[in-house]
Amino acid sequence: MITGPRRAAVLGHPVAHSLSPVMHRAAYEALGLDGWRYEAIDVDEASLGGFLTDSLDVGWAGLSLTMPLKRAIRPFLVEVSELADQVGAVNTVVVESPAPAGPPLLRGYNTDVHGIIRALGEAGVDRAARALVLGGGATAASALAALRELGCRRPLVLVRSPERAAHLFDAAERLRTEVVVEHLDADALAARLASRQPDTAVISTVPATAGESFVGVLAAHAGHRLPALLDVIYAPWPTPLASAWRDAGGAVVGGFAMLVHQAEGQVRLMTGRRPPIEVMRAAGQAELDRRPGG
């Protein structure tokens, strides 16, 4: 229950670039939450415990977490949602006041999965029988969970270092699904796109510089039906991969859509109310346009 002005923030390192403050503030204004505050605070793994102990009190509503804190937060939580536990990453913390008075209770959630599902929906994907994930970082684990919800229980993940993908097999086991991991290179992507059983969706979690190496592959597939692509990068946009994919005839959605939807989920968790997502989207886009190169 909302009883008065509250405070929230996005924590991470670095975090100054985050779009979360403008989107959350826009949501608060649209919801009429006068006096609610949201800011970006630079916190790394080493300083996380001290921040939680020294700064949080009953006036806080919640925290958004970005890298490198999505796993580091776990020891400080009294409860973790089933989805966040399965994925192995928490991007949202709801701060609750105990009764009688005492230190705040922190409960962890994951809205990244929701963001991926909704972003793919904007590209026309509401079911995915077959899917491909590029890259094996933390976002890839959320992609596995999102694809499970869309009907894909055995996605292929292409990673540059398969020996470093153990966490994906762990996540797949917790999600009660399967994952196939292979080496990521242009030949592997070309073979997958040429398959007689085409994918419904591709989720790229790789840096823009890595995706650029696949531009030639996509040019060779111009005129063929490509699956929808979600490229989780949102700035600079479009990435070379997204541009080449669109030029080759495929539907593309960027990481900004994912960011908007995961932020909407965070506001719902922290306030107990559903914010107008288009207001949040407009605020985030205006901030992107304002920035150099926007």
Residue frames as qw, qx, qy, qz and C-alpha x, y, z in Angstrom:
[[0.000, 0.888, 0.460, 0.000, 0.00, 0.00, 0.00],
 [0.399, 0.427, -0.021, 0.811, 1.32, 3.45, -0.94],
 [0.399, -0.735, -0.469, 0.286, 1.33, 5.66, 2.16],
 [0.105, -0.934, 0.043, 0.338, 3.35, 8.67, 1.03],
 [0.431, 0.809, -0.392, -0.078, 6.35, 9.84, -0.99],
 [0.916, -0.230, 0.276, 0.181, 8.93, 7.13, -1.54],
 [0.038, 0.789, -0.530, -0.309, 12.39, 6.82, -3.01],
 [0.936, 0.153, 0.300, 0.099, 13.84, 4.45, -5.60],
 [0.002, 0.798, -0.493, -0.345, 17.03, 4.20, -7.67],
 [0.924, 0.349, -0.150, 0.050, 18.92, 2.23, -10.25],
 [0.507, -0.709, 0.467, 0.152, 22.23, 0.86, -8.98],
 [0.914, 0.316, 0.127, 0.222, 25.14, -0.29, -11.11],
 [0.312, -0.759, 0.359, 0.445, 28.64, 0.50, -12.28],
 [0.019, -0.050, -0.049, 0.997, 28.76, 2.44, -14.52],
 [0.097, 0.576, 0.800, -0.139, 25.22, 3.76, -14.32],
 [0.023, 0.491, 0.052, -0.870, 25.24, 7.41, -15.44],
 [0.146, 0.097, -0.647, -0.742, 24.01, 6.39, -18.91],
 [0.091, 0.323, 0.932, -0.133, 20.87, 4.66, -17.59],
 [0.231, -0.311, -0.415, -0.824, 17.49, 5.63, -19.05],
 [0.368, -0.438, -0.808, 0.139, 15.70, 4.30, -15.98],
 [0.121, -0.361, -0.409, 0.830, 15.47, 7.64, -14.12],
 [0.251, 0.127, -0.224, -0.933, 13.60, 9.47, -16.89],
 [0.455, -0.183, -0.753, -0.438, 11.22, 6.56, -17.49],
 [0.374, -0.394, -0.769, 0.337, 10.43, 5.90, -13.84],
 [0.034, -0.305, -0.269, 0.913, 9.96, 9.60, -13.10],
 [0.333, -0.007, -0.442, -0.833, 7.59, 9.89, -16.07],
 [0.463, -0.306, -0.820, -0.140, 5.62, 6.96, -14.68],
 [0.255, -0.373, -0.615, 0.646, 5.42, 8.55, -11.21],
 [0.130, 0.196, -0.013, -0.972, 4.14, 11.80, -12.69],
 [0.430, -0.103, -0.620, -0.649, 1.53, 10.02, -14.81],
 [0.498, -0.342, -0.794, 0.064, 0.36, 8.02, -11.79],
 [0.310, -0.796, -0.083, -0.513, 0.11, 11.13, -9.63],
 [0.814, -0.357, -0.303, 0.344, 2.74, 9.90, -7.16],
 [0.049, 0.919, -0.122, 0.372, 3.73, 13.31, -5.87],
 [0.413, -0.780, 0.443, -0.160, 7.04, 13.44, -4.04],
 [0.957, -0.035, 0.249, 0.147, 8.31, 10.10, -5.36],
 [0.029, 0.840, -0.482, -0.247, 12.01, 10.23, -6.29],
 [0.952, 0.132, 0.219, 0.167, 14.14, 8.07, -8.58],
 [0.049, 0.892, -0.415, -0.170, 17.85, 8.50, -9.29],
 [0.878, 0.324, -0.308, 0.170, 20.92, 6.71, -10.61],
 [0.483, -0.785, 0.382, -0.068, 23.55, 5.77, -8.02],
 [0.603, 0.526, -0.597, 0.057, 26.94, 4.33, -8.94],
 [0.688, -0.471, 0.491, -0.252, 27.46, 1.20, -6.83],
 [0.522, 0.414, -0.733, -0.135, 29.82, -1.66, -7.58],
 [0.812, -0.198, -0.548, -0.038, 30.02, -5.14, -6.05],
 [0.496, 0.048, -0.553, 0.668, 32.47, -4.06, -3.36],
 [0.079, -0.089, 0.292, -0.949, 30.29, -1.18, -2.14],
 [0.482, -0.333, -0.591, -0.554, 26.87, -2.87, -2.46],
 [0.558, -0.410, -0.681, 0.237, 26.67, -4.20, 1.08],
 [0.262, -0.233, -0.311, 0.883, 27.65, -0.87, 2.61],
 [0.218, -0.140, -0.277, -0.925, 25.09, 0.99, 0.51],
 [0.547, -0.392, -0.656, -0.343, 22.27, -1.35, 1.49],
 [0.539, -0.400, -0.589, 0.449, 23.18, -1.10, 5.19],
 [0.267, -0.276, -0.196, 0.902, 23.83, 2.62, 5.36],
 [0.119, 0.035, -0.280, -0.952, 21.36, 4.10, 2.87],
 [0.388, -0.333, -0.719, -0.472, 18.17, 2.04, 2.80],
 [0.147, 0.078, 0.653, -0.739, 15.36, 2.82, 5.21],
 [0.309, 0.477, 0.793, -0.218, 11.56, 2.62, 5.29],
 [0.286, 0.706, 0.029, -0.648, 11.33, 5.52, 2.85],
 [0.049, 0.371, -0.757, -0.535, 12.59, 3.37, 0.00],
 [0.812, 0.251, 0.139, -0.508, 10.21, 1.62, -2.42],
 [0.947, 0.158, 0.262, 0.103, 12.67, -0.33, -4.52],
 [0.240, -0.649, 0.537, 0.483, 15.85, -0.70, -6.55],
 [0.834, 0.541, -0.056, -0.097, 16.58, -1.39, -10.18],
 [0.611, -0.534, 0.501, 0.302, 19.81, -3.31, -10.71],
 [0.702, 0.671, -0.228, -0.078, 22.12, -3.35, -13.68],
 [0.881, 0.132, -0.266, 0.369, 25.55, -4.90, -14.15],
 [0.459, 0.219, -0.861, 0.012, 27.46, -6.02, -12.17],
 [0.286, -0.220, 0.606, -0.709, 24.88, -6.37, -9.38],
 [0.746, -0.037, -0.280, -0.603, 22.22, -8.76, -10.73],
 [0.820, -0.074, -0.562, 0.086, 23.91, -11.72, -9.06],
 [0.325, 0.235, -0.548, 0.734, 25.80, -9.91, -6.31],
 [0.425, -0.374, 0.113, -0.816, 22.52, -8.81, -4.66],
 [0.723, -0.178, -0.623, -0.240, 21.45, -12.37, -3.84],
 [0.487, -0.107, -0.709, 0.499, 22.96, -12.69, -0.30],
 [0.035, 0.004, 0.324, -0.945, 21.10, -9.56, 0.84],
 [0.519, -0.161, -0.374, -0.751, 17.60, -10.74, -0.13],
 [0.459, -0.110, 0.716, -0.514, 15.09, -12.37, 2.20],
 [0.692, 0.362, 0.603, -0.164, 13.19, -13.79, -0.76],
 [0.008, 0.352, -0.612, -0.708, 13.76, -14.36, -4.49],
 [0.749, 0.314, 0.073, -0.579, 10.97, -14.95, -6.98],
 [0.853, 0.044, 0.514, 0.080, 10.88, -18.32, -8.69],
 [0.671, 0.718, 0.096, 0.162, 11.68, -16.79, -12.08],
 [0.038, 0.904, -0.400, 0.146, 14.64, -14.76, -10.78],
 [0.646, -0.453, 0.614, -0.030, 15.94, -17.88, -9.06],
 [0.860, 0.301, 0.398, 0.104, 15.64, -19.94, -12.25],
 [0.515, 0.827, -0.052, 0.219, 17.37, -17.31, -14.38],
 [0.762, -0.209, -0.164, 0.591, 20.02, -16.65, -11.75],
 [0.263, 0.192, 0.030, 0.945, 19.67, -12.87, -12.00],
 [0.108, -0.754, -0.565, 0.317, 17.73, -10.22, -10.06],
 [0.290, 0.338, 0.202, 0.872, 17.13, -6.87, -11.72],
 [0.340, -0.602, -0.165, -0.704, 14.43, -5.57, -9.36],
 [0.332, -0.134, -0.760, 0.543, 14.32, -5.28, -5.58],
 [0.376, -0.696, -0.326, -0.518, 11.20, -4.32, -3.66],
 [0.195, 0.212, -0.611, 0.737, 11.93, -2.76, -0.28],
 [0.549, -0.570, -0.508, -0.340, 9.42, -3.62, 2.42],
 [0.151, -0.534, 0.478, -0.681, 9.13, -2.31, 5.97],
 [0.441, -0.159, -0.874, 0.128, 8.81, -5.02, 8.63],
 [0.491, -0.592, 0.013, -0.639, 6.44, -4.83, 11.54],
 [0.201, -0.928, -0.133, 0.285, 7.41, -3.98, 14.20],
 [0.278, 0.923, -0.261, -0.051, 10.01, -1.49, 13.03],
 [0.773, -0.330, 0.433, 0.325, 13.30, -2.95, 11.92],
 [0.148, -0.424, 0.572, 0.687, 15.66, -2.99, 8.96],
 [0.648, 0.405, -0.150, -0.627, 13.95, -3.06, 5.53],
 [0.726, 0.017, 0.686, 0.049, 13.25, -6.44, 3.94],
 [0.222, 0.552, -0.504, -0.626, 14.51, -6.89, 0.37],
 [0.753, 0.240, 0.603, -0.107, 12.69, -9.13, -2.11],
 [0.110, -0.444, 0.599, 0.657, 14.17, -9.88, -5.52],
 [0.698, 0.524, 0.428, -0.236, 12.47, -10.21, -8.91],
 [0.353, -0.153, 0.604, 0.698, 13.36, -10.41, -12.60],
 [0.478, 0.698, 0.308, -0.436, 11.53, -8.24, -15.15],
 [0.002, -0.520, 0.633, 0.574, 14.10, -8.71, -17.93],
 [0.239, 0.154, 0.938, 0.196, 12.27, -11.85, -19.07],
 [0.271, 0.735, 0.544, -0.299, 9.02, -9.87, -19.32],
 [0.092, 0.773, -0.211, -0.591, 10.88, -7.21, -21.28],
 [0.120, -0.271, 0.827, 0.478, 12.21, -9.73, -23.80],
 [0.264, 0.413, 0.871, 0.024, 8.80, -11.35, -24.31],
 [0.221, 0.823, 0.357, -0.383, 7.08, -8.01, -24.86],
 [0.004, 0.671, -0.429, -0.605, 9.83, -6.71, -27.16],
 [0.178, -0.035, 0.902, 0.393, 9.58, -9.81, -29.35],
 [0.271, 0.621, 0.711, -0.186, 5.83, -9.25, -29.42],
 [0.164, 0.808, -0.017, -0.565, 6.48, -5.85, -31.00],
 [0.047, 0.450, -0.725, -0.519, 8.32, -7.70, -33.78],
 [0.730, 0.130, -0.323, -0.588, 5.31, -9.94, -34.31],
 [0.476, 0.145, -0.860, 0.114, 6.54, -12.94, -32.30],
 [0.612, -0.411, 0.264, -0.621, 4.04, -14.39, -29.82],
 [0.957, -0.137, 0.254, -0.041, 5.13, -18.01, -30.27],
 [0.223, 0.746, -0.617, -0.117, 8.60, -19.38, -31.06],
 [0.996, -0.026, 0.012, -0.089, 8.96, -23.06, -31.90],
 [0.834, 0.073, -0.012, 0.546, 12.63, -22.67, -32.82],
 [0.070, -0.995, 0.039, -0.054, 14.95, -19.90, -31.70],
 [0.750, 0.253, -0.192, 0.581, 18.57, -18.83, -31.74],
 [0.373, -0.918, -0.017, 0.132, 20.45, -16.82, -29.12],
 [0.629, 0.553, -0.222, 0.500, 23.71, -15.06, -29.98],
 [0.039, 0.592, -0.469, 0.654, 26.02, -14.63, -26.99],
 [0.682, -0.260, -0.678, 0.084, 26.21, -16.30, -23.61],
 [0.098, 0.278, -0.447, 0.845, 26.20, -13.55, -20.98],
 [0.142, 0.204, 0.724, -0.643, 23.70, -12.84, -18.22],
 [0.511, 0.309, -0.010, -0.802, 21.05, -11.59, -20.66],
 [0.445, 0.177, -0.797, -0.366, 21.22, -14.91, -22.51],
 [0.077, -0.145, -0.928, 0.336, 19.89, -16.71, -19.42],
 [0.344, 0.402, 0.382, -0.758, 16.88, -14.36, -19.37],
 [0.463, 0.344, -0.487, -0.656, 16.46, -15.06, -23.08],
 [0.231, 0.016, -0.971, -0.055, 16.21, -18.80, -22.34],
 [0.123, 0.344, 0.750, -0.551, 13.40, -18.13, -19.87],
 [0.396, 0.456, 0.005, -0.797, 11.57, -15.85, -22.30],
 [0.409, 0.268, -0.721, -0.492, 11.84, -18.39, -25.11],
 [0.046, -0.129, -0.970, 0.200, 10.51, -21.11, -22.82],
 [0.287, 0.453, 0.509, -0.674, 7.40, -19.00, -22.24],
 [0.455, 0.514, -0.253, -0.682, 7.05, -18.55, -26.00],
 [0.938, 0.182, 0.129, -0.265, 7.16, -22.30, -26.62],
 [0.639, 0.573, -0.495, 0.135, 10.81, -22.95, -27.47],
 [0.795, -0.563, 0.203, -0.098, 12.24, -25.54, -25.09],
 [0.839, -0.139, 0.298, 0.433, 15.46, -26.34, -26.95],
 [0.295, 0.947, -0.078, -0.100, 17.05, -23.15, -28.31],
 [0.817, 0.202, -0.040, 0.538, 20.47, -23.04, -29.89],
 [0.251, -0.944, 0.071, 0.201, 22.93, -20.63, -28.28],
 [0.750, 0.461, -0.077, 0.469, 25.98, -19.55, -30.27],
 [0.442, -0.882, 0.086, 0.140, 28.79, -18.26, -28.04],
 [0.404, 0.795, -0.438, 0.112, 32.33, -17.17, -28.71],
 [0.083, 0.436, -0.834, 0.327, 33.66, -19.25, -25.80],
 [0.759, -0.247, -0.474, -0.372, 31.53, -22.39, -25.28],
 [0.598, -0.055, -0.668, 0.440, 33.70, -23.38, -22.31],
 [0.032, 0.026, -0.402, 0.915, 32.37, -20.33, -20.45],
 [0.489, -0.221, -0.351, -0.767, 28.72, -21.23, -20.95],
 [0.280, -0.122, -0.914, 0.267, 28.29, -23.48, -17.90],
 [0.180, 0.217, 0.480, -0.831, 25.88, -21.00, -16.29],
 [0.531, 0.145, -0.323, -0.770, 23.53, -21.41, -19.26],
 [0.532, -0.048, -0.837, -0.118, 23.29, -25.16, -18.71],
 [0.134, -0.179, -0.741, 0.633, 22.62, -24.47, -15.02],
 [0.346, 0.206, 0.131, -0.906, 19.87, -21.99, -15.91],
 [0.564, 0.082, -0.601, -0.561, 18.35, -24.40, -18.42],
 [0.381, -0.114, -0.899, 0.184, 18.23, -27.10, -15.76],
 [0.050, 0.261, 0.573, -0.776, 16.46, -24.80, -13.31],
 [0.439, 0.268, -0.118, -0.849, 14.06, -23.75, -16.08],
 [0.655, 0.126, 0.734, -0.129, 13.40, -27.43, -16.89],
 [0.659, 0.719, -0.017, -0.220, 14.33, -26.89, -20.49],
 [0.846, -0.025, 0.273, 0.457, 17.25, -27.76, -22.74],
 [0.159, 0.919, -0.198, -0.300, 19.92, -25.71, -24.45],
 [0.874, 0.232, 0.178, 0.388, 22.35, -26.52, -27.25],
 [0.177, -0.902, 0.200, 0.340, 25.57, -24.50, -27.18],
 [0.818, 0.321, 0.228, 0.420, 27.87, -24.15, -30.19],
 [0.448, -0.301, 0.111, 0.835, 30.69, -21.87, -31.28],
 [0.275, 0.870, 0.288, -0.292, 29.64, -18.47, -32.60],
 [0.281, -0.339, 0.463, 0.769, 31.07, -17.45, -35.97],
 [0.420, 0.401, -0.212, -0.786, 29.80, -16.31, -39.35],
 [0.332, 0.125, -0.870, -0.342, 29.73, -19.83, -40.79],
 [0.032, -0.253, -0.908, 0.334, 27.61, -21.16, -37.91],
 [0.295, 0.474, 0.322, -0.765, 25.12, -18.33, -38.29],
 [0.388, 0.356, -0.509, -0.681, 24.96, -18.80, -42.06],
 [0.224, -0.017, -0.967, -0.116, 24.27, -22.52, -41.65],
 [0.096, 0.377, 0.759, -0.523, 21.50, -21.82, -39.16],
 [0.344, 0.495, 0.061, -0.796, 19.83, -19.23, -41.37],
 [0.403, 0.310, -0.668, -0.543, 19.99, -21.62, -44.34],
 [0.224, 0.006, 0.943, -0.246, 18.36, -24.44, -42.37],
 [0.266, -0.269, -0.738, -0.559, 15.29, -26.08, -43.86],
 [0.416, -0.665, -0.614, 0.083, 13.65, -25.60, -40.45],
 [0.209, 0.549, -0.102, 0.803, 13.97, -21.84, -40.01],
 [0.242, -0.249, -0.625, 0.699, 13.92, -20.16, -36.64],
 [0.076, -0.832, -0.532, -0.136, 11.01, -18.04, -35.47],
 [0.182, -0.977, 0.046, -0.098, 13.19, -15.61, -33.56],
 [0.713, 0.207, -0.295, 0.601, 16.81, -14.63, -32.98],
 [0.393, -0.917, -0.067, 0.009, 17.95, -12.79, -29.86],
 [0.638, 0.449, -0.267, 0.566, 21.33, -11.09, -30.05],
 [0.560, -0.817, -0.094, 0.105, 23.04, -10.32, -26.75],
 [0.755, -0.007, 0.076, 0.652, 26.47, -9.63, -28.25],
 [0.166, -0.653, 0.005, 0.739, 28.19, -6.20, -28.39],
 [0.528, 0.781, 0.067, -0.327, 27.66, -4.10, -31.51],
 [0.088, 0.707, -0.647, -0.273, 31.25, -4.73, -32.63],
 [0.374, -0.106, 0.921, 0.036, 30.70, -8.48, -32.53],
 [0.568, 0.545, 0.563, -0.251, 27.43, -8.28, -34.42],
 [0.294, 0.790, -0.259, -0.472, 29.10, -6.25, -37.15],
 [0.157, -0.397, 0.855, 0.294, 31.04, -9.34, -38.26],
 [0.419, 0.289, 0.860, -0.034, 27.77, -10.98, -39.40],
 [0.355, 0.628, 0.029, -0.692, 26.74, -8.25, -41.84],
 [0.221, 0.393, -0.733, -0.509, 28.10, -10.16, -44.82],
 [0.100, 0.143, 0.983, -0.058, 26.16, -13.27, -43.84],
 [0.304, 0.582, 0.563, -0.502, 22.91, -11.35, -43.79],
 [0.291, 0.589, -0.314, -0.685, 23.61, -9.66, -47.12],
 [0.096, 0.182, -0.920, -0.335, 23.88, -13.15, -48.62],
 [0.077, 0.370, 0.912, -0.161, 20.42, -13.96, -47.30],
 [0.259, 0.330, 0.032, -0.907, 18.74, -10.90, -48.79],
 [0.544, 0.115, -0.504, -0.661, 15.45, -11.93, -50.36],
 [0.479, -0.147, -0.864, 0.049, 15.03, -14.94, -48.06],
 [0.547, -0.695, -0.220, -0.411, 12.61, -14.97, -45.17],
 [0.324, 0.300, -0.655, 0.612, 14.58, -14.19, -42.02],
 [0.444, -0.575, -0.661, 0.188, 13.28, -14.72, -38.48],
 [0.176, -0.935, -0.078, -0.299, 12.51, -11.71, -36.30],
 [0.609, 0.182, -0.413, 0.652, 15.55, -10.26, -34.51],
 [0.419, -0.900, -0.104, -0.059, 15.71, -8.74, -31.05],
 [0.582, 0.363, -0.324, 0.652, 19.05, -6.95, -30.65],
 [0.511, -0.689, -0.454, 0.242, 19.27, -6.08, -26.94],
 [0.386, -0.144, -0.023, 0.911, 21.51, -3.07, -27.57],
 [0.129, 0.849, 0.508, -0.071, 19.63, 0.25, -27.58],
 [0.113, 0.982, -0.125, -0.082, 22.40, 2.82, -28.11],
 [0.248, 0.378, -0.239, -0.860, 23.80, 3.53, -30.54],
 [0.535, 0.366, 0.755, -0.100, 20.88, 2.44, -32.69],
 [0.985, 0.010, -0.003, -0.170, 20.56, 0.86, -35.11],
 [0.570, -0.507, 0.594, 0.254, 23.50, -1.48, -34.65],
 [0.211, 0.449, -0.697, -0.518, 25.27, -2.78, -37.77],
 [0.096, 0.093, 0.991, 0.013, 23.62, -6.15, -37.16],
 [0.311, 0.569, 0.600, -0.469, 20.14, -4.63, -36.89],
 [0.313, 0.656, -0.212, -0.654, 20.64, -2.54, -40.04],
 [0.135, 0.306, -0.859, -0.387, 21.88, -5.51, -42.06],
 [0.189, 0.249, 0.933, -0.178, 19.05, -7.70, -40.79],
 [0.363, 0.651, 0.364, -0.558, 16.44, -5.15, -41.78],
 [0.267, 0.604, -0.461, -0.593, 18.08, -4.61, -45.18],
 [0.056, 0.152, -0.960, -0.226, 17.96, -8.37, -45.75],
 [0.492, -0.252, -0.547, -0.629, 14.21, -8.35, -45.19],
 [0.475, -0.290, -0.789, 0.260, 13.89, -9.39, -41.55],
 [0.373, -0.831, -0.227, -0.344, 11.80, -7.79, -38.80],
 [0.507, 0.176, -0.473, 0.699, 13.91, -6.04, -36.15],
 [0.429, -0.851, -0.183, -0.241, 13.23, -4.71, -32.67],
 [0.381, 0.550, -0.478, 0.569, 15.84, -3.09, -30.47],
 [0.465, -0.163, -0.700, 0.516, 16.84, -3.23, -26.85],
 [0.146, -0.149, 0.182, -0.961, 15.00, 0.01, -26.14],
 [0.678, -0.256, -0.363, -0.586, 11.66, -1.84, -26.39],
 [0.722, -0.176, -0.632, 0.222, 12.96, -4.47, -23.97],
 [0.273, 0.052, -0.442, 0.853, 14.15, -1.72, -21.61],
 [0.376, -0.249, -0.049, -0.891, 10.78, 0.04, -21.64],
 [0.771, -0.266, -0.443, -0.372, 8.84, -3.13, -20.85],
 [0.659, -0.139, -0.605, 0.425, 11.16, -4.27, -18.07],
 [0.081, 0.124, -0.313, 0.938, 10.98, -0.79, -16.53],
 [0.559, -0.297, -0.224, -0.741, 7.17, -0.90, -16.67],
 [0.792, -0.241, -0.562, -0.006, 7.31, -4.18, -14.78],
 [0.450, 0.006, -0.509, 0.733, 9.56, -2.61, -12.16],
 [0.218, -0.239, 0.104, -0.941, 7.19, 0.30, -11.59],
 [0.726, -0.305, -0.399, -0.469, 4.29, -2.14, -11.10],
 [0.740, -0.172, -0.576, 0.303, 6.27, -4.08, -8.51],
 [0.339, 0.033, -0.387, 0.857, 7.47, -0.99, -6.63],
 [0.243, -0.094, 0.089, -0.961, 4.22, 0.99, -6.64],
 [0.283, 0.290, 0.869, -0.283, 1.51, -1.66, -6.92],
 [0.455, 0.697, 0.247, -0.496, 0.03, 0.29, -9.85],
 [0.690, 0.306, 0.505, 0.418, 0.20, -0.12, -13.63],
 [0.084, -0.617, 0.120, 0.773, 1.90, 2.85, -15.33],
 [0.660, 0.705, 0.129, -0.227, 1.07, 4.06, -18.86],
 [0.781, -0.148, 0.377, 0.476, 3.84, 2.42, -20.84],
 [0.508, 0.654, 0.283, 0.483, 3.64, 4.81, -23.79],
 [0.186, -0.972, 0.069, -0.128, 4.40, 7.70, -21.44],
 [0.685, -0.554, 0.391, 0.266, 7.50, 5.86, -20.26],
 [0.737, 0.272, 0.420, 0.454, 8.49, 5.05, -23.84],
 [0.276, 0.884, 0.163, 0.341, 8.14, 8.66, -24.92],
 [0.377, -0.901, 0.215, 0.017, 10.24, 9.90, -22.01],
 [0.757, -0.307, 0.457, 0.352, 12.99, 7.38, -22.73],
 [0.634, 0.497, 0.387, 0.448, 13.01, 8.15, -26.44],
 [0.060, 0.977, 0.043, 0.200, 13.16, 11.89, -25.78],
 [0.535, -0.749, 0.352, 0.173, 16.21, 11.34, -23.57],
 [0.763, 0.029, 0.485, 0.427, 17.88, 9.21, -26.25],
 [0.442, 0.758, 0.298, 0.377, 17.19, 11.91, -28.85],
 [0.199, -0.977, 0.067, -0.039, 18.66, 14.54, -26.53],
 [0.708, -0.511, 0.365, 0.323, 21.96, 12.74, -26.09],
 [0.100, 0.679, -0.543, -0.484, 24.90, 13.26, -28.47],
 [0.048, 0.186, -0.919, -0.343, 24.45, 11.03, -31.50],
 [0.331, 0.339, 0.801, -0.367, 20.76, 10.54, -30.73]]
